């Protein structure tokens, strides 16, 4: 029974957090896929500035920084992920 409750809570939380992200998140992912890493990093940073936090967000931001050869920022983002 606890597993069902935990699963329901997790589903609720993911929808709450990521349900309001699609525009900026999708913009960042499309920019990254197109090789526009600066634009993608700016979009991910915008999400952070709005108060969103997730391991995936920090990981993706770290990938942007790594592609931009900003190694210190990349390491920090990966650690936060």
C-alpha positions, 0 to 999 in steps of 0.5 A: 500500500505504501508503494502505491501511495509513493507512486501516486505522490511521485506522479503528482509531483512530476506533473506539478513541476514539469506540467508548467515547464513545457514551453521553456523546457522544449525550447531548451531541448530543441536548441540543444539538439540544434547545437545552439548550446548557449541558447539552451543553457540560457533557457535552462538557467531561466528555469532555475531562476523561476525556482524549478529544480530537478536532477535532469535540469542540472544534468542538461545544464551541465551538458550545455556548459560542457559543450561550451567548454565552461568546465567549472560550471559544468562540474558544478551543474553535474554535482547538483544533479 
